[in-house]
Structures are given as C-alpha cells and as structure tokens.
Amino acid sequence: MTDGVRAMLMRGGTSKGLFLLHADLPAPGPERDSLLLRLMGSPDPRQIDGVGGAHPLTSKVAVVSPSSRPDADVDYLFLQLGVDTDLVTDQQNCGNILAGVAPFAVERGLVSATGDITEIRIYLCNTDGVATARIETRGGRPRYEGDTAISGVPGTAAPVNLFFEGTAGSTCGALLPTGRACDTFTAADGRSVRATCVDNGMPTVVLLASEMGITGRETPAELEADQRLRADLEAIRLAAGPLMNLGDVARATVPKLTMVSAPEAGGAVSTRTFIPHRCHDAIGVLGAVSVATACLLDGSPAAEVCTAPAAVGPGVSPPIVIEHPTGDFDCVFELDGAGAIVKAGVLRTARKLFDGLVFPREDL
C-alpha cells in the first residue's frame, strides 16, 4: 500500500470519517482491519500518525459499493475503529456517517445525479435495513452549500434527508428485545434502576437521569469524571447485553446508554448519552431514533419525562425533538393504521473535506 489508498474524508452529520470503495480494500478480515487501523492511526490516544481525530466520533469508516440488490442503489458498511485500541467493529450502524454516503456515491460515479434532487436507496450492511437519502445536486455533482443548520456543526450546509426502513430490531431481533417497555437493572452500588432496552436502528438502554443520581443538565466532561456513574452504567450495560441478544458486550460498542430528563429548551426530552464509555457531545442519528421510539412507548421511563404530543396514526407523527448537550435533533415517524412505526426520518447535512490518497503506517 505504499502508493496509498484512494479515500475521501467527509463530515457526516456530527461525525467525521474515511469513505472508501469496497473495491479499493482487501477482503474483510485481519488484513483489511490492519490497514484501516494504520490509516486512522490507531491504536494511539492522539491518532497522531493517521487521519483519525482522537475521538470515537472521528474514528469512523464507511465502505461503499454498488448494490446487487433490487431494492438498493449502493451498499454501505459502517466500521467503528477504536482510538487507543485495535478495535474494528461492524456491530452497529452510524446514521451520521450515513449522511455522507449518497454524495460520496455520486462523487465516485456509483449513482448518477437526477436533476436538482437525487434520491438514493442505501442498503445498510450492518443491520440488513434500507435507508433512502435525498440530496441536492447541481450539474451532476452533489451540492454541499446550503442554509440548513444542525446542532453540533458550525455554519450551514445543504440538507440531507434520511428515511429508514426495517430498522426496528435490526441488531437485536426485535424493537423491544426483552419483550418489555420497562426492565429493572441493578447498578454497581446495588440500587434498582428502571430502563427501556430498545433497538430501532441502534441498540440503546434508555434510563431516567434522576434514577442514575444526576440531573441530566451536567456537561459531558462532568459526567465522564463521575466514576460512580460510569461504574453504574457499565454494570447495567453488561447485564443488558445478553437480554438484548447481544451476548457478552464487554468489548462491544453496543448497547449505547442514554439518560433522559425533562426538556429545558422547548424540546420533547433532554438526553445525555454514553457511546458506551465516553459521553457524547450530542447524540447519534439512530440513537436519537431509538430514544424517540422509547418516548412513544406506554410504560417506559422515557415517556414519564417526554413532553411530545401523542402520535396519532396513520401518517407522520409530530416531530419529537431530542435535546442533547450541544443542541437538539428532530425525529419523525410514519405510522400505520395500528400506530406501529413504519419509517423513521431525520435531517442531517454532510460535506466533503478532502479527496485523494491516504497512506497507512507501515510498522504493524
């Protein structure tokens, strides 16, 4: 690989990662994983010898290829890379990085632009689902400039509308893998804590901030410094893993853990999320969808503090605004006649940062 690997660095939503064509990489396995780690600069807390940004939100990879499926235009495999570990995992989706897949597919000629709006169907390899992305295009190229602002990203950009299908239970096998809207777990200090184990695209344990001994107004830095809280969260996460059909999650990046409280800025609910051992400055796309789903469930802890208007099916639900440390996130749901969720929709933006060759470290 001394000639480098063709790659594009893109911001997708509130994440950043390398976008690569499947054809430009070795087959899935140790050789591919070693190459990606060396490109990113892992394992190293600063990722100083690679293009990673020394944070889980900037140590991500999208592998994209033409799809052979009749219901999709391209295939998207998301890989989360460890920062100071040699972890390469495909156990989850990333809806933020997904926001960059459609423009990348047009940039690489996998899909042709169709006028001012191009709609691209994307197969989510990680969870066997399909998403539809609607992006703006001009002169056959993606348009990145626009007036859409999203929390956690400075400035504005062109909108990327994402609609998800088949995400319910995509990793755990069921929307509610335990079969209940509310389960009880034991924290590290022996306290009982209620939670909803939900998977609507991202396996997530949703808990009340008050039951975790916090207000839900703390900064991510304050929560990361709270060793008691971190011990309690990890005890709950390790217990939830088998119940969510995820097995032993000691070295896994799922489930995520979101603590919810009453909104403070006009939204439906306020959140603080661990992903799973660092406190997120915002919230992931599919994590927000899973939390919003929990808010709609009768008997869930999240429903106790959520102020969103009740969804009335069929049709599109009122927006559920998920507040997070750096802003908020709108989720909407399309419901069938029985009030069940058919599709989930979110609004993101994306931007191409560089396109060229990236060179791996050669010492591993």
C-alpha positions, 0 to 999 in steps of 0.5 A, a space after each residue: 500500500 505504499 502508493 496509498 489508498 484512494 479515500 475521501 474524508 467527509 463530515 457526516 452529520 456530527 461525525 467525521 470519517 474515511 469513505 472508501 470503495 469496497 473495491 479499493 480494500 482487501 477482503 474483510 478480515 485481519 488484513 483489511 482491519 490492519 490497514 484501516 487501523 494504520 490509516 486512522 492511526 490507531 491504536 494511539 490516544 492522539 491518532 497522531 500518525 493517521 487521519 483519525 481525530 482522537 475521538 470515537 466520533 472521528 474514528 469512523 469508516 464507511 465502505 461503499 459499493 454498488 448494490 446487487 440488490 433490487 431494492 438498493 442503489 449502493 451498499 454501505 458498511 459502517 466500521 467503528 475503529 477504536 482510538 487507543 485500541 485495535 478495535 474494528 467493529 461492524 456491530 452497529 450502524 452510524 446514521 451520521 456517517 450515513 449522511 455522507 454516503 449518497 454524495 460520496 456515491 455520486 462523487 465516485 460515479 456509483 449513482 448518477 445525479 437526477 436533476 436538482 434532487 437525487 434520491 438514493 436507496 442505501 442498503 445498510 450492511 450492518 443491520 440488513 435495513 434500507 435507508 433512502 437519502 435525498 440530496 441536492 445536486 447541481 450539474 451532476 455533482 452533489 451540492 454541499 452549500 446550503 442554509 440548513 443548520 444542525 446542532 453540533 456543526 458550525 455554519 450551514 450546509 445543504 440538507 440531507 434527508 434520511 428515511 429508514 426502513 426495517 430498522 426496528 430490531 435490526 441488531 437485536 431481533 426485535 424493537 423491544 428485545 426483552 419483550 418489555 417497555 420497562 426492565 429493572 437493572 441493578 447498578 454497581 452500588 446495588 440500587 434498582 434502576 428502571 430502563 427501556 432496552 430498545 433497538 430501532 436502528 441502534 441498540 440503546 438502554 434508555 434510563 431516567 437521569 434522576 434514577 442514575 443520581 444526576 440531573 441530566 443538565 451536567 456537561 459531558 466532561 462532568 459526567 465522564 469524571 463521575 466514576 460512580 456513574 460510569 461504574 453504574 452504567 457499565 454494570 447495567 450495560 453488561 447485564 443488558 447485553 445478553 437480554 438484548 441478544 447481544 451476548 457478552 458486550 464487554 468489548 462491544 460498542 453496543 448497547 449505547 446508554 442514554 439518560 433522559 430528563 425533562 426538556 429545558 429548551 422547548 424540546 420533547 426530552 433532554 438526553 445525555 448519552 454514553 457511546 458506551 464509555 465516553 459521553 457524547 457531545 450530542 447524540 447519534 442519528 439512530 440513537 436519537 431514533 431509538 430514544 424517540 421510539 422509547 418516548 412513544 412507548 406506554 410504560 417506559 421511563 422515557 415517556 414519564 419525562 417526554 413532553 411530545 404530543 401523542 402520535 396519532 396514526 396513520 401518517 407522520 407523527 409530530 416531530 419529537 425533538 431530542 435535546 442533547 448537550 450541544 443542541 437538539 435533533 428532530 425525529 419523525 415517524 410514519 405510522 400505520 393504521 395500528 400506530 406501529 412505526 413504519 419509517 423513521 426520518 431525520 435531517 442531517 447535512 454532510 460535506 466533503 473535506 478532502 479527496 485523494 490518497 491516504 497512506 497507512 503506517 507501515 510498522 504493524 
